[in-house]
Amino acid sequence: MKADWTANHQGIRFDSFYVVDGKRSPYTSGMYAWNAAKKQILFFYSDDKGGLVDGGVTIENGVLVHDFNVTEKDGQVSKVRARITQQGPNAYLNEIFLLKDNRWDKFVGVRYERTD
């Protein structure tokens, strides 16, 4: 993942990539920004398959919680939650849950580490 301030310093733009056998492939591109009316950081991004994600961020006991909708290219919408937990100065754990039958089922957990 690569993240930078937007040119006006009012948001953070990001791009993420898959790395397979040393080759990077684009995955998502989006941004985070503060919404003063909602008093919340909102975000959106598009993925490599034409889907769109939009949602908001809250903090629960030091964990960044992203609650969002995933709209697939065909119009199907899923509710998703990501819990991002810092693991030291150069790593974090991203746990992703899907809403099924009114409960959050863990879909995947990925640990990311800074390499530069």
Backbone atoms as SQL, in Angstrom:
CREATE TABLE atoms (id INTEGER PRIMARY KEY, chain TEXT, resi INTEGER, resn TEXT, atom TEXT, x REAL, y REAL, z REAL);
INSERT INTO atoms VALUES
  (1, 'A', 1, 'MET', 'N', 0.845, -1.177, 0.000),
  (2, 'A', 1, 'MET', 'CA', 0.000, 0.000, 0.000),
  (3, 'A', 1, 'MET', 'C', 0.884, 1.231, 0.000),
  (4, 'A', 2, 'LYS', 'N', 0.437, 2.223, -0.738),
  (5, 'A', 2, 'LYS', 'CA', 1.104, 3.516, -0.745),
  (6, 'A', 2, 'LYS', 'C', 0.040, 4.556, -0.443),
  (7, 'A', 3, 'ALA', 'N', 0.305, 5.437, 0.513),
  (8, 'A', 3, 'ALA', 'CA', -0.645, 6.475, 0.897),
  (9, 'A', 3, 'ALA', 'C', 0.067, 7.823, 0.947),
  (10, 'A', 4, 'ASP', 'N', -0.631, 8.866, 0.514),
  (11, 'A', 4, 'ASP', 'CA', -0.089, 10.222, 0.506),
  (12, 'A', 4, 'ASP', 'C', -1.219, 11.206, 0.791),
  (13, 'A', 5, 'TRP', 'N', -0.845, 12.375, 1.302),
  (14, 'A', 5, 'TRP', 'CA', -1.818, 13.458, 1.435),
  (15, 'A', 5, 'TRP', 'C', -2.338, 13.822, 0.054),
  (16, 'A', 6, 'THR', 'N', -3.606, 14.255, -0.018),
  (17, 'A', 6, 'THR', 'CA', -4.100, 14.848, -1.252),
  (18, 'A', 6, 'THR', 'C', -3.387, 16.187, -1.427),
  (19, 'A', 7, 'ALA', 'N', -3.447, 16.765, -2.619),
  (20, 'A', 7, 'ALA', 'CA', -2.723, 18.007, -2.903),
  (21, 'A', 7, 'ALA', 'C', -3.131, 19.135, -1.955),
  (22, 'A', 8, 'ASN', 'N', -4.397, 19.169, -1.521),
  (23, 'A', 8, 'ASN', 'CA', -4.845, 20.235, -0.623),
  (24, 'A', 8, 'ASN', 'C', -4.700, 19.886, 0.860),
  (25, 'A', 9, 'HIS', 'N', -4.137, 18.726, 1.156),
  (26, 'A', 9, 'HIS', 'CA', -3.916, 18.244, 2.522),
  (27, 'A', 9, 'HIS', 'C', -5.208, 18.100, 3.331),
  (28, 'A', 10, 'GLN', 'N', -6.315, 17.825, 2.650),
  (29, 'A', 10, 'GLN', 'CA', -7.599, 17.644, 3.323),
  (30, 'A', 10, 'GLN', 'C', -8.066, 16.190, 3.277),
  (31, 'A', 11, 'GLY', 'N', -7.239, 15.319, 2.753),
  (32, 'A', 11, 'GLY', 'CA', -7.573, 13.902, 2.674),
  (33, 'A', 11, 'GLY', 'C', -6.323, 13.082, 2.446),
  (34, 'A', 12, 'ILE', 'N', -6.479, 11.780, 2.512),
  (35, 'A', 12, 'ILE', 'CA', -5.373, 10.857, 2.245),
  (36, 'A', 12, 'ILE', 'C', -5.792, 9.948, 1.097),
  (37, 'A', 13, 'ARG', 'N', -5.010, 9.954, 0.055),
  (38, 'A', 13, 'ARG', 'CA', -5.255, 9.108, -1.099),
  (39, 'A', 13, 'ARG', 'C', -4.382, 7.873, -0.975),
  (40, 'A', 14, 'PHE', 'N', -4.896, 6.726, -1.424),
  (41, 'A', 14, 'PHE', 'CA', -4.102, 5.506, -1.326),
  (42, 'A', 14, 'PHE', 'C', -4.304, 4.608, -2.532),
  (43, 'A', 15, 'ASP', 'N', -3.298, 3.784, -2.753),
  (44, 'A', 15, 'ASP', 'CA', -3.330, 2.708, -3.749),
  (45, 'A', 15, 'ASP', 'C', -2.759, 1.476, -3.082),
  (46, 'A', 16, 'SER', 'N', -3.410, 0.349, -3.290),
  (47, 'A', 16, 'SER', 'CA', -2.868, -0.900, -2.741),
  (48, 'A', 16, 'SER', 'C', -2.661, -1.896, -3.874),
  (49, 'A', 17, 'PHE', 'N', -1.768, -2.829, -3.611),
  (50, 'A', 17, 'PHE', 'CA', -1.356, -3.782, -4.633),
  (51, 'A', 17, 'PHE', 'C', -1.281, -5.178, -4.044),
  (52, 'A', 18, 'TYR', 'N', -1.527, -6.169, -4.883),
  (53, 'A', 18, 'TYR', 'CA', -1.182, -7.547, -4.556),
  (54, 'A', 18, 'TYR', 'C', 0.261, -7.742, -4.990),
  (55, 'A', 19, 'VAL', 'N', 1.014, -8.539, -4.247),
  (56, 'A', 19, 'VAL', 'CA', 2.364, -8.900, -4.672),
  (57, 'A', 19, 'VAL', 'C', 2.419, -10.414, -4.736),
  (58, 'A', 20, 'VAL', 'N', 2.593, -10.942, -5.949),
  (59, 'A', 20, 'VAL', 'CA', 2.670, -12.381, -6.167),
  (60, 'A', 20, 'VAL', 'C', 3.937, -12.659, -6.961),
  (61, 'A', 21, 'ASP', 'N', 4.788, -13.518, -6.422),
  (62, 'A', 21, 'ASP', 'CA', 6.068, -13.846, -7.063),
  (63, 'A', 21, 'ASP', 'C', 6.863, -12.587, -7.396),
  (64, 'A', 22, 'GLY', 'N', 6.820, -11.606, -6.489),
  (65, 'A', 22, 'GLY', 'CA', 7.582, -10.385, -6.661),
  (66, 'A', 22, 'GLY', 'C', 6.971, -9.383, -7.628),
  (67, 'A', 23, 'LYS', 'N', 5.814, -9.697, -8.233),
  (68, 'A', 23, 'LYS', 'CA', 5.183, -8.802, -9.204),
  (69, 'A', 23, 'LYS', 'C', 3.989, -8.107, -8.550),
  (70, 'A', 24, 'ARG', 'N', 3.949, -6.764, -8.666),
  (71, 'A', 24, 'ARG', 'CA', 2.850, -5.975, -8.100),
  (72, 'A', 24, 'ARG', 'C', 1.712, -5.860, -9.108),
  (73, 'A', 25, 'SER', 'N', 0.475, -6.064, -8.613),
  (74, 'A', 25, 'SER', 'CA', -0.725, -5.874, -9.421),
  (75, 'A', 25, 'SER', 'C', -1.653, -4.932, -8.676),
  (76, 'A', 26, 'PRO', 'N', -2.151, -3.888, -9.323),
  (77, 'A', 26, 'PRO', 'CA', -3.047, -2.945, -8.647),
  (78, 'A', 26, 'PRO', 'C', -4.293, -3.645, -8.118),
  (79, 'A', 27, 'TYR', 'N', -4.743, -3.236, -6.913),
  (80, 'A', 27, 'TYR', 'CA', -5.921, -3.822, -6.289),
  (81, 'A', 27, 'TYR', 'C', -6.978, -2.770, -5.982),
  (82, 'A', 28, 'THR', 'N', -6.651, -1.752, -5.167),
  (83, 'A', 28, 'THR', 'CA', -7.620, -0.709, -4.830),
  (84, 'A', 28, 'THR', 'C', -6.992, 0.672, -4.948),
  (85, 'A', 29, 'SER', 'N', -7.853, 1.661, -5.209),
  (86, 'A', 29, 'SER', 'CA', -7.452, 3.070, -5.198),
  (87, 'A', 29, 'SER', 'C', -8.585, 3.860, -4.569),
  (88, 'A', 30, 'GLY', 'N', -8.248, 4.742, -3.616),
  (89, 'A', 30, 'GLY', 'CA', -9.300, 5.492, -2.959),
  (90, 'A', 30, 'GLY', 'C', -8.768, 6.596, -2.079),
  (91, 'A', 31, 'MET', 'N', -9.639, 7.055, -1.166),
  (92, 'A', 31, 'MET', 'CA', -9.208, 8.122, -0.258),
  (93, 'A', 31, 'MET', 'C', -10.035, 8.144, 1.019),
  (94, 'A', 32, 'TYR', 'N', -9.454, 8.768, 2.032),
  (95, 'A', 32, 'TYR', 'CA', -10.090, 9.053, 3.321),
  (96, 'A', 32, 'TYR', 'C', -10.193, 10.568, 3.456),
  (97, 'A', 33, 'ALA', 'N', -11.295, 11.051, 4.069),
  (98, 'A', 33, 'ALA', 'CA', -11.443, 12.483, 4.344),
  (99, 'A', 33, 'ALA', 'C', -12.385, 12.673, 5.526),
  (100, 'A', 34, 'TRP', 'N', -12.235, 13.797, 6.226),
  (101, 'A', 34, 'TRP', 'CA', -13.064, 14.139, 7.372),
  (102, 'A', 34, 'TRP', 'C', -14.375, 14.750, 6.892),
  (103, 'A', 35, 'ASN', 'N', -15.504, 14.269, 7.423),
  (104, 'A', 35, 'ASN', 'CA', -16.811, 14.841, 7.159),
  (105, 'A', 35, 'ASN', 'C', -17.245, 15.561, 8.432),
  (106, 'A', 36, 'ALA', 'N', -17.199, 16.894, 8.418),
  (107, 'A', 36, 'ALA', 'CA', -17.487, 17.683, 9.616),
  (108, 'A', 36, 'ALA', 'C', -18.935, 17.538, 10.077),
  (109, 'A', 37, 'ALA', 'N', -19.884, 17.382, 9.165),
  (110, 'A', 37, 'ALA', 'CA', -21.290, 17.233, 9.543),
  (111, 'A', 37, 'ALA', 'C', -21.517, 15.922, 10.288),
  (112, 'A', 38, 'LYS', 'N', -20.842, 14.851, 9.849),
  (113, 'A', 38, 'LYS', 'CA', -20.992, 13.549, 10.506),
  (114, 'A', 38, 'LYS', 'C', -19.993, 13.350, 11.631),
  (115, 'A', 39, 'LYS', 'N', -19.004, 14.256, 11.718),
  (116, 'A', 39, 'LYS', 'CA', -17.923, 14.142, 12.705),
  (117, 'A', 39, 'LYS', 'C', -17.284, 12.757, 12.636),
  (118, 'A', 40, 'GLN', 'N', -16.945, 12.380, 11.414),
  (119, 'A', 40, 'GLN', 'CA', -16.404, 11.044, 11.165),
  (120, 'A', 40, 'GLN', 'C', -15.513, 11.080, 9.929),
  (121, 'A', 41, 'ILE', 'N', -14.496, 10.224, 9.948),
  (122, 'A', 41, 'ILE', 'CA', -13.690, 10.016, 8.751),
  (123, 'A', 41, 'ILE', 'C', -14.472, 9.068, 7.841),
  (124, 'A', 42, 'LEU', 'N', -14.649, 9.487, 6.601),
  (125, 'A', 42, 'LEU', 'CA', -15.305, 8.643, 5.598),
  (126, 'A', 42, 'LEU', 'C', -14.270, 8.196, 4.582),
  (127, 'A', 43, 'PHE', 'N', -14.567, 7.126, 3.889),
  (128, 'A', 43, 'PHE', 'CA', -13.644, 6.632, 2.878),
  (129, 'A', 43, 'PHE', 'C', -14.413, 6.001, 1.730),
  (130, 'A', 44, 'PHE', 'N', -13.744, 5.917, 0.617),
  (131, 'A', 44, 'PHE', 'CA', -14.277, 5.181, -0.523),
  (132, 'A', 44, 'PHE', 'C', -13.096, 4.688, -1.344),
  (133, 'A', 45, 'TYR', 'N', -13.322, 3.611, -2.064),
  (134, 'A', 45, 'TYR', 'CA', -12.325, 3.159, -3.020),
  (135, 'A', 45, 'TYR', 'C', -12.970, 2.271, -4.065),
  (136, 'A', 46, 'SER', 'N', -12.304, 2.200, -5.212),
  (137, 'A', 46, 'SER', 'CA', -12.714, 1.273, -6.260),
  (138, 'A', 46, 'SER', 'C', -11.698, 0.138, -6.275),
  (139, 'A', 47, 'ASP', 'N', -12.174, -1.044, -6.685),
  (140, 'A', 47, 'ASP', 'CA', -11.255, -2.185, -6.737),
  (141, 'A', 47, 'ASP', 'C', -10.958, -2.579, -8.175),
  (142, 'A', 48, 'ASP', 'N', -10.083, -3.546, -8.330),
  (143, 'A', 48, 'ASP', 'CA', -9.623, -3.954, -9.651),
  (144, 'A', 48, 'ASP', 'C', -10.688, -4.671, -10.483),
  (145, 'A', 49, 'LYS', 'N', -11.827, -4.986, -9.900),
  (146, 'A', 49, 'LYS', 'CA', -12.900, -5.671, -10.631),
  (147, 'A', 49, 'LYS', 'C', -14.071, -4.744, -10.934),
  (148, 'A', 50, 'GLY', 'N', -13.933, -3.439, -10.627),
  (149, 'A', 50, 'GLY', 'CA', -14.985, -2.474, -10.916),
  (150, 'A', 50, 'GLY', 'C', -15.970, -2.260, -9.790),
  (151, 'A', 51, 'GLY', 'N', -15.690, -2.808, -8.605),
  (152, 'A', 51, 'GLY', 'CA', -16.552, -2.595, -7.452),
  (153, 'A', 51, 'GLY', 'C', -16.247, -1.274, -6.777),
  (154, 'A', 52, 'LEU', 'N', -17.197, -0.822, -5.967),
  (155, 'A', 52, 'LEU', 'CA', -17.026, 0.419, -5.215),
  (156, 'A', 52, 'LEU', 'C', -17.311, 0.149, -3.752),
  (157, 'A', 53, 'VAL', 'N', -16.458, 0.675, -2.882),
  (158, 'A', 53, 'VAL', 'CA', -16.585, 0.529, -1.434),
  (159, 'A', 53, 'VAL', 'C', -16.757, 1.919, -0.848),
  (160, 'A', 54, 'ASP', 'N', -17.709, 2.069, 0.110),
  (161, 'A', 54, 'ASP', 'CA', -17.853, 3.342, 0.804),
  (162, 'A', 54, 'ASP', 'C', -18.295, 3.088, 2.230),
  (163, 'A', 55, 'GLY', 'N', -17.761, 3.897, 3.155),
  (164, 'A', 55, 'GLY', 'CA', -18.106, 3.701, 4.556),
  (165, 'A', 55, 'GLY', 'C', -17.455, 4.723, 5.463),
  (166, 'A', 56, 'GLY', 'N', -17.466, 4.411, 6.766),
  (167, 'A', 56, 'GLY', 'CA', -16.921, 5.305, 7.772),
  (168, 'A', 56, 'GLY', 'C', -16.020, 4.578, 8.749),
  (169, 'A', 57, 'VAL', 'N', -15.235, 5.357, 9.484),
  (170, 'A', 57, 'VAL', 'CA', -14.254, 4.824, 10.422),
  (171, 'A', 57, 'VAL', 'C', -14.596, 5.284, 11.838),
  (172, 'A', 58, 'THR', 'N', -14.522, 4.367, 12.799),
  (173, 'A', 58, 'THR', 'CA', -14.624, 4.700, 14.218),
  (174, 'A', 58, 'THR', 'C', -13.435, 4.056, 14.924),
  (175, 'A', 59, 'ILE', 'N', -13.214, 4.437, 16.175),
  (176, 'A', 59, 'ILE', 'CA', -12.140, 3.852, 16.972),
  (177, 'A', 59, 'ILE', 'C', -12.765, 3.177, 18.182),
  (178, 'A', 60, 'GLU', 'N', -12.430, 1.893, 18.372),
  (179, 'A', 60, 'GLU', 'CA', -12.896, 1.130, 19.538),
  (180, 'A', 60, 'GLU', 'C', -11.691, 0.551, 20.255),
  (181, 'A', 61, 'ASN', 'N', -11.393, 1.059, 21.433),
  (182, 'A', 61, 'ASN', 'CA', -10.257, 0.572, 22.231),
  (183, 'A', 61, 'ASN', 'C', -8.960, 0.517, 21.434),
  (184, 'A', 62, 'GLY', 'N', -8.678, 1.577, 20.680),
  (185, 'A', 62, 'GLY', 'CA', -7.437, 1.659, 19.923),
  (186, 'A', 62, 'GLY', 'C', -7.450, 0.926, 18.594),
  (187, 'A', 63, 'VAL', 'N', -8.570, 0.298, 18.242),
  (188, 'A', 63, 'VAL', 'CA', -8.696, -0.425, 16.975),
  (189, 'A', 63, 'VAL', 'C', -9.497, 0.433, 16.000),
  (190, 'A', 64, 'LEU', 'N', -8.982, 0.609, 14.780),
  (191, 'A', 64, 'LEU', 'CA', -9.736, 1.319, 13.748),
  (192, 'A', 64, 'LEU', 'C', -10.778, 0.364, 13.174),
  (193, 'A', 65, 'VAL', 'N', -12.046, 0.746, 13.265),
  (194, 'A', 65, 'VAL', 'CA', -13.132, -0.086, 12.763),
  (195, 'A', 65, 'VAL', 'C', -13.720, 0.606, 11.534),
  (196, 'A', 66, 'HIS', 'N', -13.647, -0.090, 10.410),
  (197, 'A', 66, 'HIS', 'CA', -14.211, 0.402, 9.156),
  (198, 'A', 66, 'HIS', 'C', -15.507, -0.368, 8.897),
  (199, 'A', 67, 'ASP', 'N', -16.644, 0.316, 8.902),
  (200, 'A', 67, 'ASP', 'CA', -17.916, -0.294, 8.524),
  (201, 'A', 67, 'ASP', 'C', -18.270, 0.247, 7.144),
  (202, 'A', 68, 'PHE', 'N', -18.538, -0.672, 6.197),
  (203, 'A', 68, 'PHE', 'CA', -18.726, -0.203, 4.827),
  (204, 'A', 68, 'PHE', 'C', -19.595, -1.135, 3.997),
  (205, 'A', 69, 'ASN', 'N', -20.025, -0.579, 2.872),
  (206, 'A', 69, 'ASN', 'CA', -20.773, -1.332, 1.877),
  (207, 'A', 69, 'ASN', 'C', -19.841, -1.635, 0.720),
  (208, 'A', 70, 'VAL', 'N', -19.941, -2.841, 0.199),
  (209, 'A', 70, 'VAL', 'CA', -19.221, -3.230, -1.005),
  (210, 'A', 70, 'VAL', 'C', -20.267, -3.399, -2.096),
  (211, 'A', 71, 'THR', 'N', -20.192, -2.565, -3.115),
  (212, 'A', 71, 'THR', 'CA', -21.102, -2.670, -4.244),
  (213, 'A', 71, 'THR', 'C', -20.333, -3.283, -5.409),
  (214, 'A', 72, 'GLU', 'N', -20.727, -4.493, -5.770),
  (215, 'A', 72, 'GLU', 'CA', -20.058, -5.196, -6.870),
  (216, 'A', 72, 'GLU', 'C', -20.457, -4.568, -8.203),
  (217, 'A', 73, 'LYS', 'N', -19.715, -4.890, -9.238),
  (218, 'A', 73, 'LYS', 'CA', -19.962, -4.360, -10.571),
  (219, 'A', 73, 'LYS', 'C', -21.386, -4.674, -11.051),
  (220, 'A', 74, 'ASP', 'N', -21.951, -5.808, -10.592),
  (221, 'A', 74, 'ASP', 'CA', -23.305, -6.197, -10.999),
  (222, 'A', 74, 'ASP', 'C', -24.396, -5.553, -10.146),
  (223, 'A', 75, 'GLY', 'N', -24.009, -4.714, -9.159),
  (224, 'A', 75, 'GLY', 'CA', -24.976, -4.021, -8.316),
  (225, 'A', 75, 'GLY', 'C', -25.269, -4.703, -6.989),
  (226, 'A', 76, 'GLN', 'N', -24.760, -5.909, -6.776),
  (227, 'A', 76, 'GLN', 'CA', -24.969, -6.610, -5.500),
  (228, 'A', 76, 'GLN', 'C', -24.203, -5.893, -4.393),
  (229, 'A', 77, 'VAL', 'N', -24.860, -5.710, -3.223),
  (230, 'A', 77, 'VAL', 'CA', -24.263, -4.972, -2.109),
  (231, 'A', 77, 'VAL', 'C', -24.092, -5.891, -0.906),
  (232, 'A', 78, 'SER', 'N', -22.924, -5.837, -0.282),
  (233, 'A', 78, 'SER', 'CA', -22.627, -6.584, 0.946),
  (234, 'A', 78, 'SER', 'C', -22.189, -5.604, 2.015),
  (235, 'A', 79, 'LYS', 'N', -22.493, -5.914, 3.279),
  (236, 'A', 79, 'LYS', 'CA', -22.027, -5.128, 4.419),
  (237, 'A', 79, 'LYS', 'C', -20.793, -5.809, 4.987),
  (238, 'A', 80, 'VAL', 'N', -19.755, -5.018, 5.213),
  (239, 'A', 80, 'VAL', 'CA', -18.460, -5.549, 5.632),
  (240, 'A', 80, 'VAL', 'C', -17.921, -4.688, 6.765),
  (241, 'A', 81, 'ARG', 'N', -17.142, -5.308, 7.639),
  (242, 'A', 81, 'ARG', 'CA', -16.453, -4.606, 8.725),
  (243, 'A', 81, 'ARG', 'C', -14.995, -5.045, 8.713),
  (244, 'A', 82, 'ALA', 'N', -14.093, -4.078, 8.801),
  (245, 'A', 82, 'ALA', 'CA', -12.669, -4.373, 8.941),
  (246, 'A', 82, 'ALA', 'C', -12.195, -3.804, 10.266),
  (247, 'A', 83, 'ARG', 'N', -11.448, -4.594, 11.008),
  (248, 'A', 83, 'ARG', 'CA', -10.859, -4.157, 12.275),
  (249, 'A', 83, 'ARG', 'C', -9.346, -4.127, 12.070),
  (250, 'A', 84, 'ILE', 'N', -8.778, -2.932, 12.164),
  (251, 'A', 84, 'ILE', 'CA', -7.351, -2.747, 11.899),
  (252, 'A', 84, 'ILE', 'C', -6.650, -2.429, 13.207),
  (253, 'A', 85, 'THR', 'N', -5.754, -3.336, 13.598),
  (254, 'A', 85, 'THR', 'CA', -5.064, -3.245, 14.880),
  (255, 'A', 85, 'THR', 'C', -3.572, -3.074, 14.643),
  (256, 'A', 86, 'GLN', 'N', -2.994, -2.002, 15.185),
  (257, 'A', 86, 'GLN', 'CA', -1.562, -1.777, 15.064),
  (258, 'A', 86, 'GLN', 'C', -0.807, -2.850, 15.837),
  (259, 'A', 87, 'GLN', 'N', 0.265, -3.355, 15.241),
  (260, 'A', 87, 'GLN', 'CA', 1.114, -4.362, 15.881),
  (261, 'A', 87, 'GLN', 'C', 2.548, -3.870, 15.845),
  (262, 'A', 88, 'GLY', 'N', 2.835, -2.881, 16.674),
  (263, 'A', 88, 'GLY', 'CA', 4.164, -2.289, 16.679),
  (264, 'A', 88, 'GLY', 'C', 4.226, -1.133, 15.694),
  (265, 'A', 89, 'PRO', 'N', 5.408, -0.513, 15.569),
  (266, 'A', 89, 'PRO', 'CA', 5.522, 0.688, 14.741),
  (267, 'A', 89, 'PRO', 'C', 5.471, 0.432, 13.240),
  (268, 'A', 90, 'ASN', 'N', 5.667, -0.805, 12.805),
  (269, 'A', 90, 'ASN', 'CA', 5.772, -1.083, 11.370),
  (270, 'A', 90, 'ASN', 'C', 4.847, -2.180, 10.878),
  (271, 'A', 91, 'ALA', 'N', 3.795, -2.504, 11.617),
  (272, 'A', 91, 'ALA', 'CA', 2.906, -3.582, 11.176),
  (273, 'A', 91, 'ALA', 'C', 1.496, -3.373, 11.727),
  (274, 'A', 92, 'TYR', 'N', 0.535, -3.975, 11.027),
  (275, 'A', 92, 'TYR', 'CA', -0.840, -3.975, 11.532),
  (276, 'A', 92, 'TYR', 'C', -1.563, -5.222, 11.043),
  (277, 'A', 93, 'LEU', 'N', -2.598, -5.581, 11.785),
  (278, 'A', 93, 'LEU', 'CA', -3.445, -6.724, 11.453),
  (279, 'A', 93, 'LEU', 'C', -4.773, -6.196, 10.934),
  (280, 'A', 94, 'ASN', 'N', -5.203, -6.686, 9.784),
  (281, 'A', 94, 'ASN', 'CA', -6.481, -6.303, 9.187),
  (282, 'A', 94, 'ASN', 'C', -7.378, -7.537, 9.190),
  (283, 'A', 95, 'GLU', 'N', -8.410, -7.521, 10.047),
  (284, 'A', 95, 'GLU', 'CA', -9.374, -8.616, 10.118),
  (285, 'A', 95, 'GLU', 'C', -10.670, -8.154, 9.453),
  (286, 'A', 96, 'ILE', 'N', -11.185, -8.954, 8.526),
  (287, 'A', 96, 'ILE', 'CA', -12.356, -8.570, 7.746),
  (288, 'A', 96, 'ILE', 'C', -13.503, -9.530, 8.052),
  (289, 'A', 97, 'PHE', 'N', -14.687, -8.931, 8.306),
  (290, 'A', 97, 'PHE', 'CA', -15.883, -9.685, 8.665),
  (291, 'A', 97, 'PHE', 'C', -17.006, -9.359, 7.687),
  (292, 'A', 98, 'LEU', 'N', -17.815, -10.356, 7.344),
  (293, 'A', 98, 'LEU', 'CA', -18.989, -10.170, 6.492),
  (294, 'A', 98, 'LEU', 'C', -20.238, -10.318, 7.346),
  (295, 'A', 99, 'LEU', 'N', -21.233, -9.473, 7.105),
  (296, 'A', 99, 'LEU', 'CA', -22.495, -9.563, 7.839),
  (297, 'A', 99, 'LEU', 'C', -23.361, -10.643, 7.189),
  (298, 'A', 100, 'LYS', 'N', -23.639, -11.711, 7.962),
  (299, 'A', 100, 'LYS', 'CA', -24.475, -12.817, 7.495),
  (300, 'A', 100, 'LYS', 'C', -25.445, -13.155, 8.605),
  (301, 'A', 101, 'ASP', 'N', -26.736, -13.196, 8.283),
  (302, 'A', 101, 'ASP', 'CA', -27.766, -13.536, 9.266),
  (303, 'A', 101, 'ASP', 'C', -27.641, -12.680, 10.529),
  (304, 'A', 102, 'ASN', 'N', -27.416, -11.383, 10.343),
  (305, 'A', 102, 'ASN', 'CA', -27.302, -10.413, 11.453),
  (306, 'A', 102, 'ASN', 'C', -26.154, -10.677, 12.412),
  (307, 'A', 103, 'ARG', 'N', -25.099, -11.340, 11.955),
  (308, 'A', 103, 'ARG', 'CA', -23.893, -11.499, 12.784),
  (309, 'A', 103, 'ARG', 'C', -22.669, -11.363, 11.898),
  (310, 'A', 104, 'TRP', 'N', -21.589, -10.918, 12.521),
  (311, 'A', 104, 'TRP', 'CA', -20.341, -10.700, 11.795),
  (312, 'A', 104, 'TRP', 'C', -19.532, -11.989, 11.771),
  (313, 'A', 105, 'ASP', 'N', -19.320, -12.547, 10.591),
  (314, 'A', 105, 'ASP', 'CA', -18.501, -13.748, 10.408),
  (315, 'A', 105, 'ASP', 'C', -17.144, -13.346, 9.859),
  (316, 'A', 106, 'LYS', 'N', -16.073, -13.813, 10.531),
  (317, 'A', 106, 'LYS', 'CA', -14.725, -13.464, 10.068),
  (318, 'A', 106, 'LYS', 'C', -14.463, -14.128, 8.720),
  (319, 'A', 107, 'PHE', 'N', -14.033, -13.307, 7.786),
  (320, 'A', 107, 'PHE', 'CA', -13.745, -13.761, 6.426),
  (321, 'A', 107, 'PHE', 'C', -12.255, -14.029, 6.238),
  (322, 'A', 108, 'VAL', 'N', -11.420, -13.095, 6.729),
  (323, 'A', 108, 'VAL', 'CA', -9.983, -13.234, 6.532),
  (324, 'A', 108, 'VAL', 'C', -9.244, -12.327, 7.529),
  (325, 'A', 109, 'GLY', 'N', -8.012, -12.688, 7.816),
  (326, 'A', 109, 'GLY', 'CA', -7.115, -11.857, 8.605),
  (327, 'A', 109, 'GLY', 'C', -5.782, -11.784, 7.892),
  (328, 'A', 110, 'VAL', 'N', -5.267, -10.566, 7.717),
  (329, 'A', 110, 'VAL', 'CA', -4.001, -10.373, 7.004),
  (330, 'A', 110, 'VAL', 'C', -3.112, -9.455, 7.821),
  (331, 'A', 111, 'ARG', 'N', -1.844, -9.827, 7.992),
  (332, 'A', 111, 'ARG', 'CA', -0.878, -8.978, 8.686),
  (333, 'A', 111, 'ARG', 'C', -0.007, -8.280, 7.653),
  (334, 'A', 112, 'TYR', 'N', 0.072, -6.966, 7.788),
  (335, 'A', 112, 'TYR', 'CA', 0.878, -6.153, 6.879),
  (336, 'A', 112, 'TYR', 'C', 2.096, -5.624, 7.610),
  (337, 'A', 113, 'GLU', 'N', 3.247, -5.570, 6.892),
  (338, 'A', 113, 'GLU', 'CA', 4.477, -5.027, 7.454),
  (339, 'A', 113, 'GLU', 'C', 5.079, -4.025, 6.489),
  (340, 'A', 114, 'ARG', 'N', 5.565, -2.917, 7.062),
  (341, 'A', 114, 'ARG', 'CA', 6.245, -1.915, 6.250),
  (342, 'A', 114, 'ARG', 'C', 7.587, -2.466, 5.790),
  (343, 'A', 115, 'THR', 'N', 7.928, -2.242, 4.526),
  (344, 'A', 115, 'THR', 'CA', 9.179, -2.785, 3.998),
  (345, 'A', 115, 'THR', 'C', 10.199, -1.721, 3.654),
  (346, 'A', 116, 'ASP', 'N', 9.832, -0.450, 3.695),
  (347, 'A', 116, 'ASP', 'CA', 10.856, 0.578, 3.365),
  (348, 'A', 116, 'ASP', 'C', 11.020, 1.571, 4.454);
